[in-house]
Amino acid sequence: MSNSLFLPASRTRAATVALPGSKSISNRALLLAALSQQRCTLHRLLDSDDTQRMREALHTLGIALTEKGSGSLQVDGCGGRFPVDKATFFLGNAGTAFRPLTAVLAILGGDYALSGVARMHERPIGDLVDALRQTGASIDYLQTEGYPPLHIGAFHDNGVRRIAVRGNVSSQFLSALLMALPLTGKAYEIEVTGELISKPYIDITLNLIARFGVHITHQEHQFFRLPERAVYTAPEALMIEGDASGASYFLAAGLLGDAPIRVEGVDRHSIQGDIAFAEVMEELGGKVVWGDGFVEVSRAPQQRIPAFDIDANHIPDAAMTLAVIALAADGTSRIRNIASWRVKETDRIDAMAQELRKLGATVETSPDSITITPPPERLQENVAIDTYDDHRMAMCFSLVSLLDTAVTINDPQCVNKTFPEYFDRFKNIVF
């Protein structure tokens, strides 16, 4: 793929899209399988930049990974103790690899160095490090206090069994602790201070941990109790759900376009919170059809999309798609409670605002919200959208081509982070 991709103004055709495996589930499942006592085969595992970083790290730690056909990987668990206790890791910009590996390696102890791309070194990790230090973990910052890269040393259990972690920066910090602390075999309590953002991602973590034999209870996502003598026990096989965040672009295409679009790999029973995006499509006038393993969205011809004001705390990744839908809405729309956008692959609030303004929209931002008013006439034609090395920026702005507006996407290959085949799938639904 070249450094830019031109997307002409297009219309949609009735189509079915098979989703890749969920990044969030894939990387959690890879790590939990590696820490288990048994062998586990993961089916429909996502093959992307982020999952490759996790696989490379596990291989470096001595975990045997064996390909078992397209999309299937056999993982030989280590029984909660990695064979290699000294290593250096480069984890790119993969937060779903960096944060949980930091916690697991810190709890197990060893001599490890973790780094990533420049943007990863700008993404805060201090709250996770502070929580881990409460347990006796040894973690040092190698450059800037509160940010990667990190050095991890020996773990010395100090007897502390109740720890606190802030919940208003990234839910990945809590997820990392929930996956790592069972390795101690001790009972722990975790208290979340402040509002916990992205609760559905914590539910994914708890669901998967339970599938690997450890059951954690909680009180309204504020107090979590981890059992003593916990041991990860892998199922013989685990099927990875389709990526509900990736589904959002095609479900939005069903709302914005001229024909029903069906996505396969998720349904109303999905453990991913972003499946709630389909309900938002219904609120905005879409017709939503649920089935066994699929969801489909369409809209009546000429039906207007109403302006909206949505609290998107529960769907932070899928909510980015709403910012482009706002360009087709009948008035000013607001997406709020999205402070987590600012510590993702880029500052997504600022990046989204800059690119929407290129198209002629009026955009206002706050620390945790974005307000979008479409231009009174047509969108600006033939705009080149910068993507900031952020896969979701590229995928979101592809939808502009469904608004009777040609658009160019710069650095389209950034979608390799989670959805390498995205633009091929997108081209199959348009003409």
C-alpha positions in Angstrom: 0.0 0.0 0.0 1.3 3.5 -0.9 1.7 6.4 1.5 -1.8 7.6 0.7 -5.0 6.1 -0.5 -7.6 8.0 -2.6 -11.2 7.0 -1.8 -13.7 8.4 -4.4 -17.2 9.4 -3.4 -19.0 6.0 -3.2 -22.3 4.3 -2.5 -22.7 1.0 -0.5 -24.0 -2.3 -1.8 -25.6 -4.9 0.4 -22.7 -6.9 1.8 -21.4 -9.2 4.5 -18.1 -8.5 6.2 -16.2 -11.2 8.2 -14.4 -9.5 11.1 -10.9 -10.2 12.3 -10.4 -11.4 15.8 -10.6 -8.9 18.6 -7.3 -7.3 19.6 -8.4 -6.9 23.2 -9.3 -10.5 23.5 -6.4 -11.8 21.4 -3.7 -10.3 23.5 -5.3 -11.1 26.8 -5.9 -14.7 25.7 -2.3 -15.0 24.5 -0.9 -13.9 27.8 -3.3 -16.0 30.0 -2.7 -19.1 27.9 1.1 -18.6 28.2 0.7 -18.4 32.0 -1.5 -21.5 32.3 -0.5 -25.0 33.2 -1.9 -26.6 30.1 -1.7 -26.3 26.4 -4.3 -24.2 24.7 -5.2 -23.6 21.1 -6.5 -20.1 20.2 -8.7 -20.0 17.2 -9.4 -17.0 15.0 -6.6 -15.2 16.7 -6.0 -11.7 15.3 -2.8 -11.4 13.2 -1.8 -7.7 13.5 1.1 -5.5 14.6 -0.2 -5.5 18.2 -0.6 -9.2 18.5 2.8 -9.8 16.8 4.4 -7.7 19.6 2.8 -9.9 22.2 3.8 -13.1 20.4 7.4 -11.9 20.1 7.5 -11.1 23.8 6.2 -14.5 24.7 8.6 -16.3 22.4 11.5 -14.3 24.0 10.2 -15.5 27.4 10.5 -19.1 26.3 6.9 -19.9 25.5 6.4 -22.4 22.7 3.9 -21.1 20.1 2.9 -23.4 17.2 0.8 -22.4 14.2 -2.1 -24.8 13.7 -3.6 -23.6 10.4 -4.9 -20.3 9.4 -5.8 -18.1 12.4 -5.1 -20.9 15.0 -2.1 -20.9 17.4 -1.2 -23.5 20.0 0.3 -22.1 23.2 2.2 -24.2 25.6 1.7 -22.7 29.1 4.5 -22.2 31.5 2.6 -22.9 34.7 2.8 -19.3 35.9 6.6 -18.9 35.7 8.4 -17.9 32.5 11.5 -19.9 31.6 13.4 -16.8 30.8 14.0 -14.3 33.6 16.2 -11.8 31.8 15.2 -10.1 28.5 14.7 -6.9 26.6 11.4 -6.2 24.8 10.4 -3.7 22.1 6.6 -3.5 22.1 5.9 -0.8 19.5 2.8 1.1 20.4 0.9 -1.9 21.6 -0.7 -0.8 24.9 -2.6 -4.2 25.2 0.9 -5.8 25.3 2.9 -3.2 27.2 0.6 -2.7 30.2 -0.2 -6.4 31.1 3.3 -7.6 30.4 4.7 -4.8 32.7 2.4 -6.1 35.5 3.1 -9.8 35.0 6.8 -9.4 34.7 6.9 -7.1 37.8 5.0 -9.6 39.9 7.1 -12.6 38.7 10.3 -10.6 39.0 13.5 -10.8 37.0 15.7 -8.5 34.9 13.6 -7.0 32.1 13.7 -3.9 30.0 10.6 -2.7 28.1 10.4 0.0 25.5 8.3 1.1 22.5 8.0 3.7 19.8 8.2 7.4 20.7 4.4 7.7 21.2 4.4 4.8 23.7 7.0 6.7 25.7 4.5 9.6 25.8 1.6 7.4 27.1 1.4 7.5 30.9 2.0 4.4 33.0 2.7 5.9 36.4 -0.5 4.8 38.0 0.2 1.1 37.1 3.7 1.4 38.3 2.6 3.0 41.6 0.1 0.2 42.2 2.7 -2.5 41.5 5.2 -0.9 43.8 2.6 -1.2 46.6 2.9 -5.0 46.3 6.7 -5.1 46.4 7.6 -4.9 42.7 10.8 -3.2 41.6 10.3 -0.9 38.6 12.5 2.0 37.5 11.8 4.6 34.8 14.7 4.7 32.3 13.9 8.2 30.9 10.9 10.2 32.1 9.2 9.7 35.5 5.7 8.2 34.9 6.4 7.0 31.4 8.1 4.1 29.5 10.7 2.8 28.9 10.9 0.7 32.1 13.3 -1.6 33.9 11.9 -4.4 36.1 13.8 -6.1 38.8 13.2 -8.7 41.5 9.9 -8.9 43.3 9.9 -8.9 47.1 6.5 -9.7 48.6 6.0 -7.0 51.3 2.8 -8.6 52.7 0.5 -5.8 51.4 -2.7 -7.4 50.3 -4.9 -4.3 49.6 -3.7 -1.9 46.9 -5.2 1.1 45.2 -5.1 2.2 41.5 -6.5 5.2 39.8 -9.2 4.4 37.3 -9.6 7.6 35.3 -6.6 7.4 33.0 -6.7 3.9 31.4 -8.7 0.8 32.3 -5.7 -1.2 31.0 -3.9 -0.5 34.3 -6.6 -2.3 36.3 -6.8 -5.1 33.7 -3.1 -5.6 34.0 -3.3 -6.0 37.8 -6.2 -8.4 37.6 -4.2 -10.6 35.2 -0.9 -10.4 37.2 -1.8 -10.7 40.8 -3.3 -14.3 40.7 0.3 -15.4 39.9 1.3 -14.7 43.5 -1.2 -17.3 44.9 -2.2 -14.8 47.5 -5.6 -13.1 48.1 -5.7 -9.5 47.1 -8.1 -6.6 47.2 -7.9 -3.8 44.7 -9.6 -0.5 45.3 -10.2 1.8 42.3 -9.9 5.4 43.2 -11.8 8.0 41.1 -14.2 7.0 38.3 -13.3 3.9 36.4 -13.4 4.6 32.7 -14.1 1.9 30.0 -15.7 -0.5 32.4 -16.7 -2.9 29.6 -13.0 -3.6 29.0 -12.6 -4.7 32.6 -15.5 -7.0 32.0 -13.6 -8.5 29.1 -10.7 -9.1 31.4 -12.8 -10.7 34.1 -14.6 -12.9 31.6 -11.4 -14.2 30.1 -9.7 -14.7 33.5 -12.7 -16.8 34.5 -12.4 -18.9 31.4 -8.8 -19.6 32.5 -10.0 -20.9 35.9 -9.7 -17.8 38.2 -12.9 -16.1 39.5 -12.6 -12.5 40.7 -15.5 -10.8 42.4 -16.1 -7.0 42.5 -18.5 -4.5 44.0 -19.7 -2.1 41.3 -16.3 -2.0 39.6 -14.8 -0.2 42.7 -13.5 -3.1 44.9 -12.1 -6.3 43.4 -11.3 -9.4 45.4 -8.9 -11.9 44.1 -8.9 -15.4 45.6 -5.9 -17.1 47.2 -4.2 -20.2 45.7 -5.3 -19.1 42.2 -3.9 -21.1 39.3 -4.5 -20.4 35.7 -6.0 -23.4 33.9 -6.3 -23.2 30.2 -9.2 -24.6 28.2 -8.2 -27.0 25.5 -9.4 -24.4 22.9 -10.7 -20.9 22.9 -12.5 -19.1 20.0 -11.6 -15.4 19.7 -14.6 -13.2 19.0 -14.6 -10.8 16.1 -13.5 -7.3 16.8 -16.5 -5.3 17.9 -14.5 -2.0 17.6 -13.7 -2.9 14.0 -17.3 -3.7 13.4 -18.3 -0.1 14.1 -17.0 1.2 10.8 -19.1 -1.2 8.8 -22.2 -0.8 11.0 -21.8 3.0 10.5 -21.6 2.3 6.8 -25.0 0.6 7.0 -26.4 3.8 8.7 -24.7 6.2 6.3 -25.0 4.3 3.0 -27.7 2.9 0.7 -27.8 -0.8 1.6 -27.7 -3.1 4.6 -24.3 -4.1 5.9 -23.9 -7.2 8.0 -20.8 -8.0 10.1 -20.0 -11.6 11.1 -18.1 -12.6 14.2 -20.1 -10.7 16.9 -23.6 -10.7 18.1 -25.7 -9.5 21.1 -23.9 -12.0 23.3 -20.5 -10.6 22.7 -18.3 -10.0 25.8 -17.0 -6.8 24.2 -18.6 -3.5 25.3 -18.2 -1.9 21.9 -21.0 -4.2 20.6 -23.3 -1.5 22.2 -22.4 0.7 19.2 -25.1 -1.2 17.3 -27.6 0.1 19.8 -26.4 3.6 19.2 -27.0 3.0 15.5 -30.6 2.2 16.3 -30.9 5.4 18.4 -29.8 7.3 15.3 -32.4 5.8 13.1 -30.8 2.7 11.9 -32.6 -0.6 11.5 -30.6 -3.2 13.5 -31.0 -7.0 12.9 -29.3 -9.4 15.4 -28.6 -13.0 14.6 -26.5 -15.9 15.6 -23.0 -14.6 15.1 -23.9 -11.5 13.2 -25.4 -8.0 13.4 -26.7 -6.0 10.5 -27.5 -2.3 10.1 -29.4 -0.4 7.4 -31.4 2.9 7.1 -34.4 3.9 5.2 -33.7 6.0 2.1 -33.7 9.7 2.7 -34.0 9.3 6.4 -32.2 12.0 8.3 -29.6 11.2 11.0 -30.5 13.3 14.1 -28.0 15.3 16.0 -26.9 13.5 19.2 -25.3 14.0 22.6 -23.8 10.7 23.8 -21.8 9.7 26.9 -19.3 7.3 25.3 -17.5 6.2 28.3 -18.7 2.6 27.7 -17.6 2.5 24.0 -14.5 4.7 23.8 -12.9 3.1 20.7 -16.1 2.7 18.7 -17.1 6.2 19.7 -14.5 7.6 17.3 -16.7 6.5 14.5 -19.5 8.7 15.8 -17.3 11.7 15.1 -17.5 11.1 11.4 -21.3 10.2 11.6 -21.7 13.7 13.1 -20.8 15.1 9.7 -24.1 13.7 8.4 -26.2 14.6 11.4 -28.9 17.2 11.3 -27.3 19.8 13.6 -24.6 19.9 16.3 -23.5 16.7 18.0 -21.5 16.0 21.1 -19.4 13.0 22.3 -18.5 13.2 25.9 -16.7 11.4 28.7 -13.9 10.4 26.4 -10.8 11.6 28.3 -9.2 8.3 27.5 -8.9 9.4 23.8 -6.1 11.7 24.9 -3.7 8.9 26.0 -4.2 6.5 23.0 -2.1 6.0 19.9 -2.3 9.8 19.5 -4.3 12.5 21.3 -7.5 11.5 19.5 -9.6 14.5 20.6 -7.1 16.9 19.1 -6.4 14.8 16.0 -10.1 14.3 15.3 -10.8 18.0 15.7 -8.0 19.0 13.3 -9.1 16.6 10.5 -12.8 17.3 10.9 -12.1 21.0 10.5 -10.3 20.3 7.2 -13.6 19.0 5.9 -15.4 22.2 6.9 -16.9 21.2 10.2 -16.9 23.5 13.2 -15.4 21.7 16.1 -15.0 22.5 19.8 -13.1 20.4 22.3 -12.7 20.1 26.1 -10.5 17.8 28.1 -13.1 15.0 27.8 -15.4 15.9 24.9 -15.7 16.9 21.3 -18.6 18.9 19.8 -19.1 18.8 16.0 -21.2 21.0 13.7 -21.2 19.9 10.0 -20.8 22.7 7.4 -24.0 24.3 6.2 -23.4 23.1 2.6 -21.2 20.3 1.3 -18.2 18.9 2.9 -14.8 20.1 1.6 -13.9 17.9 -1.3 -10.5 16.0 -1.9 -9.1 16.6 1.6 -6.0 14.7 2.6 -6.6 13.2 6.1 -3.6 12.8 8.3 -3.8 9.7 10.5 -1.1 10.3 13.2 0.0 6.6 13.1 -3.4 5.8 14.5 -5.3 2.9 13.0 -8.7 4.2 14.1 -8.2 7.6 12.5 -7.7 5.9 9.1 -10.7 3.7 9.5 -13.0 6.4 10.8 -12.3 8.8 8.0 -12.7 6.2 5.2 -16.5 6.7 6.0 -16.3 10.3 4.6 -16.3 8.7 1.1 -19.9 7.6 1.8 -21.0 11.2 2.3 -20.7 12.1 -1.4 -17.2 13.4 -0.7 -13.9 12.1 -2.1 -11.1 11.9 0.5 -7.5 10.8 0.7 -6.2 8.8 3.6 -2.5 9.4 4.4 -0.5 6.5 5.8 -3.3 4.0 5.3 -1.0 1.1 6.4 -1.4 2.2 10.0 -4.5 0.0 10.1 -2.0 -3.0 10.3 -2.1 -2.4 14.1 -5.4 -4.1 14.4 -7.1 -4.7 11.0 -4.6 -5.2 8.2 -7.3 -6.1 5.6 -9.5 -3.2 6.5 -9.4 -1.3 3.2 -9.8 -4.5 1.1 -13.0 -5.2 3.1 -14.1 -1.6 2.8 -13.7 -1.6 -1.0 -15.9 -4.8 -1.1 -18.9 -2.9 0.3 -18.8 0.1 -2.0 -19.2 0.9 -5.7 
